[in-house]
């Protein structure tokens, strides 16, 4: 295997001369792919005067010029030449001109907003549990929603509802040990000293 499995970065061979060339090529590819932000996806031909490192998502079926044969790839301008980077399913790319995040599926690029908007009118949702028809949250006196049920985030499946644990004692709520106390620290009470004699 002469390249890495996921990003196709070149690997060094045993007893290879000029290892720095292969290493630098791998670094340039990492620089192009990590935190992927493309300038546009609607162009069919490369710009007249690109800057080093410019990246474009080639969504057009038949791009022309230096982009010919790179349809569906990410075109990156490196060392004065356009190179094509083959995306894999699951990659995310931010498109600067649209201010939109795109997801690579097996068949192309899909705006992530479309995926999120499909969740808008859900009738059921189960987070870390099976979805049921019950009411997942309720409002109390116009305040933010309070979870209904026995499971609470970060406390595990056997955690109990923390509300009964809050009891008034001496005008101050008594908090369970897992809940941080946000009240200001009080100095320890000093007992008067008895005269020795």
C-alpha positions in Angstrom: 0.0 0.0 0.0 1.6 3.3 -1.1 -1.1 5.6 0.3 -3.1 5.9 3.4 -6.5 4.3 3.5 -8.8 7.4 4.2 -7.1 10.5 2.8 -4.8 8.8 0.2 -1.7 10.5 1.6 1.5 9.2 0.2 3.5 6.9 2.4 7.3 6.7 2.7 8.9 3.6 1.2 11.7 1.7 2.8 15.1 3.1 1.6 13.4 5.8 -0.4 15.5 8.7 -1.6 14.3 12.3 -1.0 11.8 11.4 1.7 11.2 15.0 2.3 9.4 15.3 -1.1 6.9 12.6 -0.2 6.5 14.0 3.3 5.9 17.5 2.0 3.3 16.2 -0.5 1.4 14.5 2.3 1.5 17.7 4.4 0.1 19.7 1.4 -2.7 17.2 1.0 -3.6 17.4 4.7 -3.5 21.2 4.5 -6.0 21.0 1.6 -8.4 18.5 3.2 -8.5 19.4 6.9 -11.1 22.0 7.8 -12.3 21.9 4.2 -13.6 25.3 3.0 -14.3 25.6 -0.8 -14.9 29.0 -2.5 -17.7 27.9 -4.8 -19.5 24.8 -6.3 -21.2 26.3 -9.3 -18.3 27.0 -11.5 -17.7 24.9 -14.6 -14.2 26.3 -15.5 -11.3 27.4 -13.3 -10.9 31.1 -12.5 -8.4 33.1 -14.6 -6.0 33.9 -11.7 -6.4 31.6 -8.7 -4.5 32.0 -5.5 -2.4 29.2 -4.1 -4.5 26.9 -2.0 -7.8 27.9 -3.5 -10.3 25.0 -3.4 -13.5 24.5 -5.4 -16.2 21.8 -5.2 -16.8 20.6 -8.7 -20.5 19.7 -8.8 -20.8 20.3 -12.6 -21.2 17.2 -14.7 -18.6 18.2 -17.3 -16.1 20.8 -16.0 -13.9 22.4 -18.7 -10.3 23.6 -19.0 -7.9 22.4 -16.3 -10.8 20.9 -14.4 -11.7 18.5 -17.2 -12.2 15.0 -15.8 -12.5 16.2 -12.2 -16.3 16.2 -11.9 -17.4 15.5 -8.3 -14.0 16.1 -6.9 -12.4 18.9 -4.9 -10.1 21.0 -7.2 -7.2 22.5 -5.3 -4.7 24.9 -6.8 -1.2 23.8 -5.5 2.2 24.9 -6.9 0.6 26.5 -9.9 -1.4 23.3 -10.9 -5.0 22.2 -10.3 -5.1 18.8 -8.5 -8.3 16.8 -7.9 -9.1 15.3 -4.5 -11.6 12.5 -4.5 -14.1 12.9 -1.6 -15.4 10.1 0.5 -18.9 9.7 2.0 -19.1 11.5 5.3 -16.8 14.4 4.4 -18.0 17.9 5.2 -17.2 21.0 3.2 -18.0 24.6 4.0 -18.9 26.6 0.9 -17.8 30.2 1.5 -20.0 31.9 -1.2 -23.2 30.2 0.2 -22.1 30.2 3.9 -23.5 26.6 3.9 -22.1 23.3 5.1 -22.3 20.4 2.6 -22.2 16.6 3.3 -20.7 14.2 0.8 -23.0 11.2 0.3 -22.1 8.3 -2.0 -24.0 10.1 -4.9 -22.9 13.7 -4.5 -22.9 16.7 -2.1 -26.0 17.6 -0.1 -26.6 20.7 1.9 -26.6 19.9 5.6 -29.4 22.4 6.2 -31.7 20.2 4.1 -30.9 17.2 6.4 -31.6 19.3 9.5 -34.8 20.8 8.1 -36.2 17.4 7.5 -36.2 17.0 11.4 -38.4 20.1 11.8 -41.9 18.4 12.1 -41.0 15.3 14.0 -43.8 13.8 16.0 -41.4 11.5 18.0 -37.8 11.7 19.0 -35.8 9.4 21.3 -32.5 10.6 22.6 -30.6 7.9 24.2 -33.8 6.0 24.5 -36.7 4.7 22.4 -39.1 7.3 21.0 -42.5 7.3 22.6 -45.7 9.4 22.3 -45.2 11.0 25.8 -44.5 14.6 26.3 -40.7 15.0 26.4 -40.6 18.4 28.2 -43.0 20.7 30.0 -42.9 24.4 30.8 -43.3 25.5 34.4 -44.5 29.1 34.9 -43.1 30.5 31.6 -39.6 29.2 32.4 -37.4 27.0 30.2 -38.5 23.4 29.7 -37.9 20.9 32.5 -37.2 17.3 31.6 -40.0 15.0 32.5 -39.0 11.5 33.5 -36.3 9.7 35.5 -33.3 10.0 33.1 -31.2 13.1 33.1 -28.3 14.0 30.9 -24.9 12.9 32.3 -26.4 11.1 35.3 -26.8 7.6 33.8 -29.9 5.4 33.3 -30.4 4.8 37.1 -30.4 8.5 38.1 -33.5 9.8 39.9 -35.3 13.0 39.3 -33.3 15.7 41.1 -36.3 17.9 42.0 -37.4 15.9 45.2 -33.8 16.1 46.5 -34.1 19.9 46.7 -35.5 20.5 50.2 -35.8 23.8 52.1 -33.9 23.8 55.4 -33.3 27.0 57.2 -34.2 29.1 54.2 -31.6 27.5 52.0 -32.1 24.6 49.5 -30.2 21.4 50.4 -28.5 20.2 47.2 -27.5 16.7 46.3 -23.8 16.0 46.3 -23.6 15.7 42.5 -25.0 19.2 42.0 -22.5 22.0 42.5 -23.4 24.6 45.1 -23.4 28.0 43.5 -24.0 29.9 46.7 -21.2 32.1 48.1 -18.9 30.3 50.5 -19.5 31.2 54.2 -16.7 31.5 56.6 -16.7 28.7 59.3 -18.4 29.7 62.5 -16.1 30.7 65.3 -16.9 29.5 68.8 -16.1 31.9 71.6 -13.1 30.9 73.7 -13.5 30.2 77.3 -11.1 31.7 79.7 -8.7 29.2 81.1 -8.3 29.1 84.7 
